[in-house]
Amino acid sequence: MAALKAFERAYGTLKARMDAGAATSAEASAQAPVKRPNATPATKPSATPATKPATTPSMMPVLLMVSGGSDSTALAYWAKDAQMRGLLGPVAIFHFNHQLRGNDSDGDERFVRALAEALDFPFFGATKDIAAISEQSGENLEAAARHERYRAALEALERFCAQQDVPLASARIFTAHTADDRLENFFMRSIVGTGPGGFRSMAYEQGILFRPFLDCTRQELRGAIENLAAQSAIAEDETMQSAETENVDVEDKTAQNLAPLPIIRDAEGNLWREDTSNEETERLRAYVRHEIIPRAQARNPRLHETLIRTMNLIGDEDDYLDGLANTLLQDCTRNLNGDPLGAKAEGFILLPEFGKAVLPLQRRAVHRALKYLLGEEERIDTASVEKVLAAFAEKRPLSGYTNNIQGNLAVSANKRGVRVEPMVLYRKRRKSSRQEGQAKETSQLRGKDQSRGDQ
């Protein structure tokens, strides 16, 4: 198969990131074990591993999130080629039907099913009425869709790992986010604001998520699919001509791997599916994509290259500060049961010493701790972080402070630290505390009455 530049770049990203992960694992295994929480939070559900896969890419199960659009369709073809090269092991495709576009949504699912079958990948699908879920939960459509999609993807990954008889900790989810997505996020966050590290836009790795296409543009990936389709057509013609010349059955020639990857088209003959809602510029992402970025590119034709370099520089700084924030978490944060904070925590306690840290690291540490509780895919509100930090005054916990934040979490403080926990646990604890107080008061009153009687 002819080398496709975008695909080759993604192979480079995969190798570089996985080699770095293997080096980190080897270094960690050579050291004496210490009891520390892992710095990489997991995505919900709690069964998701907090550690990086302990296997090489050629052994690691990979679940591809495929919508049927050009980017994720390219991801499927790229993964098959990577598997054929021995760079990836077991691969499956996951598709989520949001039921937001009627027959078009069902058409997307049919296309992705056909793609999985053609590439000989197991297919996992899920369907949810996102509009109804959004209305019930009060979340906007995009947030509700993201939560349900990733939750279903993790469930699919668990089933895939069970089929492969491998631990979940060895698996990854690959998404098809591109350089265009990074640029769009960069400008969107410039408009609406962002928290620590937000201007790195997207990381190549995020928990168990991996994004091999972050250095590739959408146009490059579409060109790659069209290139593959052209190669497939040429190979098919050559196979037919060879079969006629040598009087050999066409199926026998195909079995000899004379043809490249099988290419799928939808009922209208399209190489990928188009979501017409992406053209509606009243949505912020579409507005940025169609209005802001073209104007910025007119001023700087190398906008992708320039901003990717900028975002990667921001990412390097962000990683360093995150390392300091993770150390702060290890030293000054505990799970509700007193253990070091980990990915399966129901809540956490910020110890009094946490209040002595510098504010930028406090923000990052609280942001990370909330990710442990709410999931890697959850967008942590700046207001939630600030409400937690408001529980400290003059570098010590502010006794009596209470508040509530996103995810129905309660924040409370006393001299022993600042506690963040689900509201149901907070209320249960408060009720138990009141009952104990009442019982103690009753006991004291009875003691006084008895004392008077003895007199």
C-alpha positions in Angstrom: 0.0 0.0 0.0 1.4 3.4 -1.0 2.5 5.5 2.0 -0.1 8.1 3.0 1.6 11.0 4.7 -1.2 11.6 7.2 -1.3 8.0 8.2 2.5 7.8 8.5 2.4 10.9 10.7 -0.1 9.1 12.9 2.1 6.0 13.1 4.9 8.3 14.3 2.6 9.7 17.0 1.6 6.2 18.1 5.2 4.9 18.2 6.5 8.0 20.1 3.8 8.0 22.7 3.9 4.2 23.3 7.7 4.1 23.4 7.6 6.9 26.0 4.9 4.9 28.0 7.1 1.8 27.8 10.1 3.7 29.1 8.1 5.1 32.0 6.8 1.7 32.9 10.3 0.2 32.8 11.7 2.9 35.0 8.8 2.6 37.5 9.2 -1.2 37.7 13.0 -0.8 38.4 12.3 1.3 41.5 11.2 0.1 44.9 7.4 0.1 45.1 5.8 3.0 47.0 2.2 3.5 47.9 1.0 6.4 45.8 -2.1 7.2 43.9 -1.7 7.1 40.1 -1.4 10.5 38.5 -3.5 9.5 35.5 -7.2 9.6 36.5 -9.7 7.2 35.0 -12.8 7.9 33.2 -16.1 6.6 34.7 -17.2 4.0 35.5 -15.0 3.2 38.4 -13.8 -0.1 36.9 -11.7 1.9 34.4 -8.0 1.5 35.0 -6.0 4.4 36.4 -2.7 3.0 35.2 -1.3 3.0 31.7 -1.4 -0.2 29.7 1.4 -2.5 30.6 1.6 -4.1 27.1 3.1 -3.0 23.8 0.7 -1.6 21.2 0.9 -4.8 19.2 -0.7 -6.7 22.1 -3.0 -4.0 23.5 -6.8 -4.2 22.7 -8.0 -1.0 21.1 -11.6 0.3 20.7 -12.1 2.8 18.0 -14.8 5.4 18.4 -16.3 5.7 14.9 -19.2 8.1 14.1 -19.0 7.5 10.3 -17.7 11.0 9.6 -14.5 11.4 7.5 -12.1 11.6 10.5 -13.3 8.5 12.3 -13.7 6.6 9.0 -10.0 7.4 8.3 -9.2 6.1 11.8 -10.8 2.8 11.0 -8.8 2.4 7.8 -5.6 3.6 9.6 -6.1 1.1 12.4 -6.6 -1.8 10.0 -3.4 -0.8 8.2 -1.6 -0.5 11.5 -2.8 -3.9 12.5 -1.6 -5.4 9.2 1.8 -3.9 9.9 1.9 -5.4 13.3 1.7 -2.1 15.1 -1.7 -2.8 16.7 -3.2 -6.0 18.2 -7.0 -6.7 18.6 -9.1 -3.8 17.3 -12.9 -3.3 17.6 -15.2 -0.5 16.4 -17.7 1.3 18.6 -20.6 3.4 17.3 -23.0 5.5 19.3 -26.4 6.4 17.8 -27.6 9.6 19.4 -31.0 9.5 17.7 -30.8 13.2 17.0 -31.0 13.1 13.2 -33.7 10.5 12.5 -33.0 8.4 9.4 -29.6 10.0 9.0 -28.5 8.7 12.4 -29.7 5.2 11.5 -27.8 5.6 8.2 -24.6 6.4 10.1 -25.0 3.3 12.1 -25.5 1.1 9.0 -22.4 2.6 7.4 -20.2 2.0 10.5 -21.5 -1.6 10.8 -20.6 -2.2 7.2 -17.2 -0.7 7.7 -16.5 -2.9 10.7 -17.6 -6.0 8.8 -15.4 -5.1 5.7 -12.4 -4.5 7.9 -13.1 -7.7 10.0 -13.3 -5.7 13.2 -15.8 -6.7 16.0 -18.7 -4.1 16.2 -20.1 -2.7 19.4 -23.0 -0.3 19.2 -25.2 1.6 21.6 -28.3 3.7 21.0 -29.7 6.4 23.4 -32.3 9.1 23.0 -30.0 12.0 23.8 -32.7 14.7 23.4 -34.8 13.1 26.1 -31.8 12.5 28.4 -30.8 16.2 27.9 -34.2 17.4 28.8 -34.4 15.2 31.9 -30.9 16.0 33.2 -30.9 19.7 32.3 -27.6 19.3 30.5 -27.1 20.8 27.0 -27.2 18.3 24.1 -23.5 18.3 23.5 -22.6 17.5 27.2 -25.3 14.9 27.5 -24.2 13.2 24.3 -20.6 13.2 25.4 -21.3 11.7 28.8 -23.5 8.9 27.4 -21.2 8.2 24.5 -18.1 7.7 26.6 -20.0 5.8 29.3 -21.2 3.4 26.6 -17.8 3.2 25.0 -16.2 2.1 28.3 -18.9 -0.6 28.7 -18.1 -1.8 25.2 -14.4 -1.8 26.0 -15.0 -3.9 29.1 -16.9 -6.5 26.9 -14.2 -6.5 24.3 -11.5 -7.1 26.9 -13.6 -9.9 28.4 -13.8 -11.5 24.9 -10.1 -11.2 24.5 -9.5 -12.5 28.0 -7.2 -9.6 28.8 -7.3 -7.1 31.7 -9.0 -3.8 31.2 -5.8 -2.0 32.3 -4.1 -3.1 29.1 -6.7 -1.5 26.7 -7.1 1.9 25.1 -9.8 3.9 23.4 -8.7 5.6 20.2 -10.6 8.7 19.0 -10.2 10.6 15.7 -9.7 14.1 17.0 -7.6 16.1 14.5 -5.5 19.2 14.3 -8.7 21.0 13.2 -10.4 20.0 16.4 -7.5 21.4 18.4 -7.7 24.7 16.6 -11.5 24.9 17.0 -11.1 24.2 20.7 -8.4 26.8 21.0 -10.6 29.5 19.5 -13.7 28.3 21.4 -11.9 28.5 24.7 -10.6 32.0 23.7 -14.2 33.1 23.4 -15.8 31.4 26.5 -12.7 31.1 28.7 -10.9 28.1 30.1 -9.1 26.8 33.1 -5.5 25.6 33.8 -3.9 24.1 30.7 -7.0 24.7 28.6 -5.1 26.4 25.7 -3.2 23.2 25.0 -6.6 22.3 23.6 -6.2 18.5 23.5 -3.6 16.1 24.8 -2.4 13.1 22.8 -3.2 10.9 25.8 -5.9 11.5 28.4 -6.4 8.6 30.8 -7.1 5.6 28.6 -7.9 7.8 25.6 -5.4 8.1 22.8 -5.6 10.6 19.8 -3.3 9.5 17.0 -4.6 12.1 14.5 -3.9 15.3 16.5 -1.1 16.3 14.0 -3.3 15.6 11.0 -5.8 17.9 9.3 -9.3 16.9 8.3 -8.5 17.7 4.7 -5.5 15.4 4.9 -7.6 12.5 6.2 -10.2 13.0 3.6 -7.5 12.9 1.0 -6.2 9.7 2.5 -9.6 8.0 2.2 -9.9 9.2 -1.4 -6.4 7.9 -2.1 -7.3 4.5 -0.6 -10.5 4.4 -2.7 -8.5 5.2 -5.9 -5.9 2.5 -5.0 -8.8 0.0 -4.4 -10.3 0.7 -7.8 -7.0 0.3 -9.6 -6.3 -2.9 -7.8 -9.7 -4.3 -8.6 -9.2 -3.5 -12.3 -5.8 -5.2 -12.2 -7.2 -8.2 -10.4 -9.9 -8.6 -13.1 -7.4 -8.2 -15.9 -5.0 -10.7 -14.3 -7.8 -13.2 -13.8 -8.9 -12.9 -17.4 -5.3 -13.3 -18.7 -4.4 -16.2 -16.5 -8.0 -17.7 -16.4 -8.0 -17.7 -12.6 -11.1 -17.1 -10.5 -11.3 -13.5 -9.2 -12.0 -14.6 -5.7 -8.8 -16.7 -5.7 -6.8 -13.6 -6.8 -8.3 -11.5 -4.1 -7.4 -14.1 -1.6 -3.8 -13.7 -2.6 -3.9 -10.1 -1.1 -3.5 -8.4 -4.5 -6.1 -5.8 -3.4 -5.5 -3.1 -0.7 -8.0 -2.3 2.1 -11.7 -2.8 1.3 -13.4 0.6 0.8 -17.0 1.2 2.0 -19.5 3.6 0.6 -23.0 4.5 1.9 -26.2 4.1 -0.1 -25.5 7.4 -1.9 -22.0 6.3 -2.8 -20.2 8.6 -0.3 -16.9 7.5 1.3 -18.0 8.9 4.6 -21.1 10.3 6.3 -21.8 14.0 6.6 -23.5 15.6 9.6 -25.4 18.6 8.2 -25.7 20.1 11.7 -22.0 20.9 11.5 -22.9 23.6 9.0 -25.3 25.4 11.5 -23.2 28.4 12.5 -25.4 29.3 15.5 -23.5 26.5 17.2 -20.2 27.8 18.6 -18.0 25.1 17.1 -19.5 25.5 13.6 -19.2 29.3 13.9 -15.5 28.9 14.8 -15.0 26.4 12.0 -16.7 28.3 9.2 -16.3 32.0 10.3 -13.2 32.5 12.5 -10.7 29.9 11.3 -11.0 30.8 7.6 -10.3 34.4 8.4 -7.4 33.6 10.6 -6.0 31.3 7.8 -6.3 34.2 5.3 -3.9 36.1 7.6 -1.6 33.1 8.2 -1.8 30.3 5.7 0.3 28.1 8.1 -2.2 28.6 10.9 -2.4 24.8 11.7 1.4 24.5 12.0 1.8 27.7 14.0 -0.9 27.0 16.6 -0.1 23.3 16.9 3.5 24.3 17.8 2.1 26.9 20.3 -0.3 24.4 21.8 2.4 21.8 22.2 4.6 24.4 24.0 1.7 25.2 26.3 1.3 21.4 26.8 4.9 21.0 27.9 4.5 23.7 30.5 1.2 22.2 31.5 2.7 18.8 32.0 5.4 20.2 34.3 2.9 22.1 36.4 0.6 19.1 36.5 3.5 17.1 37.9 3.9 19.5 40.7 0.1 19.5 41.3 0.1 15.7 41.4 2.8 15.8 44.1 0.7 18.2 46.1 -2.2 15.8 45.8 -0.1 12.8 47.0 1.2 14.7 49.9 -1.9 16.7 51.0 -5.0 14.8 49.9 -6.6 11.6 51.1 -9.5 9.4 50.1 -12.4 9.5 52.5 -11.1 6.3 54.1 -7.7 7.8 54.8 -5.9 6.1 51.9 -4.0 8.2 49.2 -6.4 9.6 46.6 -7.1 7.3 43.7 -9.4 6.8 40.7 -12.0 4.9 42.6 -12.5 7.5 45.3 -16.0 8.5 46.3 -14.7 11.7 47.8 -11.6 13.3 49.1 -10.2 15.4 51.9 -7.8 18.2 51.4 -5.5 18.2 54.5 -4.8 21.5 56.3 -1.3 21.6 54.8 -2.9 22.0 51.3 -3.8 25.5 52.2 -0.1 26.5 52.4 0.5 25.7 48.7 0.6 28.4 46.0 -2.7 29.2 44.4 -1.9 28.0 40.8 -1.0 24.5 42.1 -4.0 24.4 44.4 -6.2 25.1 41.4 -4.6 22.3 39.3 -4.7 19.9 42.2 -8.4 20.5 42.9 -9.2 20.2 39.2 -7.4 16.9 39.1 -9.1 15.6 42.2 -12.5 16.5 40.8 -11.6 14.5 37.7 -11.1 11.5 39.9 -14.6 11.8 41.2 -16.5 12.9 38.2 -14.7 11.2 35.4 -12.0 12.1 32.8 -14.6 13.2 30.3 -16.3 15.6 32.7 -15.6 19.3 32.1 -14.7 20.8 35.4 -16.2 24.2 36.0 -13.9 27.0 37.2 -16.6 27.9 39.6 -16.5 24.5 41.2 -12.7 24.7 41.7 -13.0 28.2 43.3 -15.8 27.1 45.6 -13.5 24.3 46.9 -10.6 26.7 47.4 -12.9 29.2 49.2 -13.0 26.7 52.0 -9.5 27.8 52.9 -8.8 31.2 54.5 -5.4 32.5 55.5 -3.9 29.2 54.4 -6.0 27.1 56.7 -9.4 25.4 56.5 -12.3 27.7 57.3 -14.4 25.8 59.9 -18.1 25.8 59.2 -17.8 26.5 55.5 -20.2 24.6 53.3 -21.1 24.7 49.6 -22.3 22.6 46.7 -20.7 22.2 43.3 -21.2 20.3 40.0 -21.9 16.6 40.1 -24.1 17.1 43.2 -21.0 17.2 45.4 -20.9 18.8 48.8 -17.9 20.9 50.1 -17.5 21.3 53.9 -14.6 22.3 56.1 -13.4 22.0 59.7 -10.0 22.2 61.4 -9.1 18.7 60.1 -9.4 19.7 56.4 -11.7 20.4 53.5 -14.0 17.5 52.5 -15.5 17.0 49.1 -18.1 14.2 48.7 -21.4 13.2 47.1 -24.3 15.1 48.6 -26.0 11.9 49.7 -22.9 11.0 51.8 -22.7 14.5 53.2 -26.3 14.5 54.3 -26.0 11.0 55.8 -22.9 12.0 57.7 -24.6 15.2 59.0 -27.7 13.3 60.0 -25.6 10.8 61.9 -23.6 13.6 63.6 -26.9 15.3 64.7 -28.2 12.1 66.1 -25.0 11.5 68.0 -25.2 15.0 69.3 -28.8 14.6 70.4 -28.0 11.3 72.1 -25.0 12.9 73.9 -27.2 15.8 75.0 -30.0 13.4 76.2 -27.4 11.4 78.1 -26.0 14.5 79.8 -29.5 15.7 80.8 -30.3 12.3 82.3 -27.1 12.4 84.2 -28.0 15.8 85.6 -31.5 14.6 86.6 -30.0 11.6 88.3 -27.6 13.8 90.2 -30.4 16.0 91.4 -32.3 12.9 92.5 -29.4 11.6 94.5 -29.2 15.0 96.3 
